[in-house]
Amino acid sequence: MRVLGMGNALVDVLTQLKSDDSLNVMGLPKGSMQLIDEAKLFSIIDEIKSFESKHASGGSAANTICGLAQLGIYSGFIGKTGPDHYGKLYAEELKKNNVIPHLLENDMASGCAMAMITPDGERTFGTYLGAAATLEVDDIKPEIFENYQYFHIEGYLIQNPELIRKACKLAKAAGCKIALDMASYNVVEANLDFFRELLTEYTDIVFANEEEAYAFTGKEPEEALEILGELCEIAVVKVGAKGSLIKRGEEIATAQAIEASCLDTTGAGDLYAAGFLYGLIHNHPLQVCGQIGSLLSGNVIEVIGAKMDAERWDAIKDRVSQITLGNN
């Protein structure tokens, strides 16, 4: 099985803050993702210049795809970057993570996500899309989807509905199952009608955390799961340290979160999706899929950013083997 992802190709600029005060100065609601313009980007850069930062390729769908590739799934990614250092860094990191890059180029600067991490591990994004936002309908060709069986997209692409519609139609025509990560509660709140269209007409597998599920349904996790499960073949509602709730038809499963020391929640949902899809691709029970998702998300919150080193991945793969062996 092969998985193709599409999303905003963003370089993450990860900064650990000493308190929530800097978020207030920057005007960024804690835990949200806010799209910003160039002027806002420079004001954030000025605010965080006294803090230590690190850079890594990112974007929600790309994080999921990189996680799948680390687990041995043949994976590709569609995105757009600029002709600059960040664009080259992005392509190199995809290849380093064994992902086939389907990257296009625009004359604009490459997009970046300013990820602010507060002491409690919560992350808040100010996202400058740059070249990433110029991915267009005409860029998406049928041949890109050949030989892929799953297509994973991020809700952050919602700013271009026609792009998503065309990509989903081509993916369906190629026989792909479509997985959607709902992205962020404020993105869902602002685009309820289109999210309903996506879930009703295209999506087979939906991932939402409890805030996103509430933004879409107005219900707490258990009831939200029921509603999402009526719209899609498989619905997943993640409830943080309580684990996740999963529904397929009349089947309900739960998966516990693993014990972890939370340093940064960046990538937690993305890596959960990677683990879950890995389990699904290998026809494991829903609970096992959730366990693998929890394993990946529990590990990534112990590091800064959404990328983990080879030693940690080796330990994860050993644990995945133990989980799956015990359920065969």
Secondary structure, DSSP 8 states (H G I E B T S, - for coil): -EEEEE---EEEEEEE-SSTHHHHHHT--TT-EEE--HHHHHHHHHHHTTS-EEEEEE-HHHHHHHHHHHTT-EEEEEEEE-SSHHHHHHHHHHHHTTEEEEEEE-SS--EEEEEEE-TTS-EEEEEE-GGGGG--GGG--GGGGTT-SEEEEEGGGGG-HHHHHHHHHHHHHTT-EEEEE---HHHHHHTHHHHHHHHHHT-SEEEEEHHHHHHHHSS-HHHHHHHHHHHSSEEEEE-GGG-EEEEETTEEEEE-------S--TTHHHHHHHHHHHHHHTT--HHHHHHHHHHHHHHHTTSSSS---HHHHHHHHHHHHHHHHTT-
